[in-house]
Amino acid sequence: MTSEWRERPGRVGVLTGAGISTDSGIPDFRGPRGVWTKDPIAELLSTYDNYLADPDLRRRSWLARRDNPAWQAVPNTAHIALAELARVRPVSIITQNIDRLHQRAGSSPQHVIEIHGNMFDVVCVECAFETSMAATLERVAAGEADPPCPDCGGVLKAGVVMFGQQMDRRSMAKAAVTAETSDIFLAVGTSLQVEPAASMCAIAVDAGADLVIVNAEPTPYDAIATEVVREPIGTAVPRLVRELLAAKQ
């Protein structure tokens, strides 16, 4: 196992996926007990064209949002450790997660890039209307199974990027800059199977960063990593952060 990267000064970039939040009670998607592994039909709820075309699917989606375990989730040791690291050295987090647990753990919102959006906002697909998820779920609870936009009557959806939907260019540009300017790049709890998020690893390595992957299962980017860690995320990330902080002293 190489350890020289721990001594490296400079910026730390972090790419996080669903695996970092499983210890907070939020299941991942593609793991052995993932949401889509156990129920492949559930993936349809995240497909943009299907969502727009099928009112029944939208009704199921609003119920799934209402019952999402992320509402009760709290940051775990990995989220907290990354926030602690950011108090000592420059850290920017690119997250595929929509739960905002990084911010709630203490990471600066200015340094968390939500490339897939977040579950707390609701937008209209037809006009510029925006509101909160809490306000929309109140409408669902009051009997509107598929609440339309109050301004134009269009379809409302969570402020997340669905399959088949265009990624936000500004967020992706910020993510690419984070990868390009990182000296150490941590990929935590992500299968690295979804592009363009996974390509941030290659961007970082091409720019000279040390790539460290923390994930239970093999990923397509293991071969270019400086180090691959299979230890559970809840213990691995705090340990790596302690080692980085000790090396800086």
N, C-alpha and C positions, 0 to 999 in steps of 0.2 A: 504493500500500500504506500503510495506516495503521500508525503505530508508537506512538501515544500510550498504548496499553494497557500497553506495557512499563514505563512510568513509574508505573503505578498501584500503590500500596501495598496491603497487606491479604492476605487469604487466597487461596491458589491451590487450586482443585479440579481434579482430573484424572480423566477417564473413559478407560480404556484397553480396547482390544479385541485381537483376535488379531493384528492387523498389527504391534503393538509387539514381538511375540515371534518374528516370522519370521526376523529376523537371528540369532536363537538356534537356528535350525534346526527350529522348530515351524511347520508350514504353517498358513495360515489356512483359513477354511471357504468363503467366497464369492468370493474373489479369482480371477483368471484361472487360477491353479494351485492353487486351494483344494481341500481334501479332498472337499467335497461337489460342487464343480464337476467334478472328475475322476471321482468315483464317487458319483452321487446315492443309490445304495443305502446308502452309509455313513451317511447322515442318519437312516436307520431305527434305527441303534444308539443314537441320542440321543433317541428318542421313547419317552416313559414307558409308554404303554399297550402299544405293541408289545413293549417290553422285558419287561413283566410277563407277557404272554400267550405269548411264544414262547421256549421253552428253547433252541432252536438259535440264536436271536438273542443270547441271553445268553451262550452259549458263545463266539460270535464276539466279543462285547463284552469278555469277559475276556482273550481273546487280543490284542485291540486295545489294551487297557490295558497288558498285559505288554509290548507292542512300541512303546508310545507314545514318540516321540522326546524328549518332555519329560524323561524320566528322565536323559538325557545332556546336556540343555541347560544352558547357563550364562547369566547375565544379560548383556545387551549394552549398548552405549553409551547407549541411550535409558533403560533401567531405571536404570543407574548415574547418569545426569544428573539424573533426578527425585529420586533419593535424596540427591544432593549439594544440590539446591535446598532440600530439607526441612531441611538443617542450618542454613539461613540464614533461612528464613521459613516460616510455617505452610503445610503442604501435606497435603492428604488425597486419597487415591487410591481411586476406585471402579473396580474391575476386573471385566471380564467373563471374564477368563482364570482358569484353574484350576491354573496351573503354579507359582505362588508365586515367580516370578522377581523380583517387586518386593521381597519380603521378603529374598530371598537377595542382592539388590543393596544392601541396607542400609536400605530404607524400614522404618519402625517398623510392626510388625504391628498396633499399636493405631490406625494411621492408614491401613491398607489394608482396604478393604471388599470382600470377595469375594462379589459378589451372585449368582454362579453356583456357589458352593462351591469345592471343591478336589479334586484327584485323589489326595490322599494319605490320605484317610479312606474307610472303607466303612461303610455303615449298612444295617440291616434295614428293609424297608418295612412289616413287621408289628409289630415290637416295638422297644424302646429300645436294642437291641444295637448297639454301635459297635466298630470295630477299625481297624487300619491296612491300607492297600492292600498293603503289603509282606507282612504276615502272610497275607492272603487269596491273593495271588499264589503264595505258597509252597504253599498247598493246591491251587491249579490245577496247579502244577508236579508235585505229588505224585500227580496223577491225577484230581482233582475238577474236571471240566470246567465245572460250574455249581455251585459250592459253596453249600450252603444255610446259613441261620443256625444256629449251634450251639445257640442257646437255644430257638428256637421252630420251626425248620425252614422259616422263611419265605425270601423272595427277598432276596438281598443285592445292593446296587448301590453304585457309587462315590458319594462324598459330594458330588455335583454336581447342579445343577438341570437336569433333562431337559425337552425339549419336552413340553408338556401337564402339567407338574408345577407345583404351587403354588410361587411365589417365597417366600423367607424374609422374613416381614414386618419383622423387626427389622433385617435388612440393608438392605432397601429404605427403611425409615424413616431409617436413618443416611445412606444415599446421598442421599435427598431433602434432609436437613438440610445435608449437604455442599454440594449444588448451591445451595441457598437462601442460604448464608452465604459463598459464594465471591465474591471481587472479580474474579478472573480464572478462567476455566474452560477447560481444555484438553481437547479430545476427540482422542485419539491412536489411530490404527490401528483404527478401528471404522467399519463401514459405516453405522452409525446406522439400521439397518433393523429391529432387534429391540427391541420394547418389553417392559417399561417402561424398560429401561436408556437407550434413546435419548432418552426424554423428559426426562432429566436436563439436557440441553442447553437445552430450552425453560424448564425451571424456573429454571435459572441466569440466563438472559437476562431472564426476567420479573422476577427479583429484582434486576436491575441489573448483572449481571456482563458482562464482555467475554468473548465466546466465540471461541476460536481452535481451528480444526479442522485437524488434520494427518492427511491421508489421501490415498492415491494416486488414488482414484476419487471422483467427486461423491457427496455425501450429501444426504438430504432436509433437512438443517439448514444447508446452506451459505448460504442466503439470509439467515439471521439472524445469521451469524457476523461478528464484527469483522474477522477475517482468516482466510483459507483458505490452507493451505500444502500444495503438492503435492510438495515436496522429499522424498526418501527419509527415513523416520523416523529411521534411524540417524545421519543428519547433521542433520536438522531439529531434533529435540528437544534434543540437546546445544547447538546454536547458540542456540535460543530460551532455554534455561536460562542460557547465558553472557550473553545480552542482558539478561535479568531481573536477574541478579546484578550486572552492570555498572550498571544503572539504579539499583539500591539503594544503591550506594556514593556 
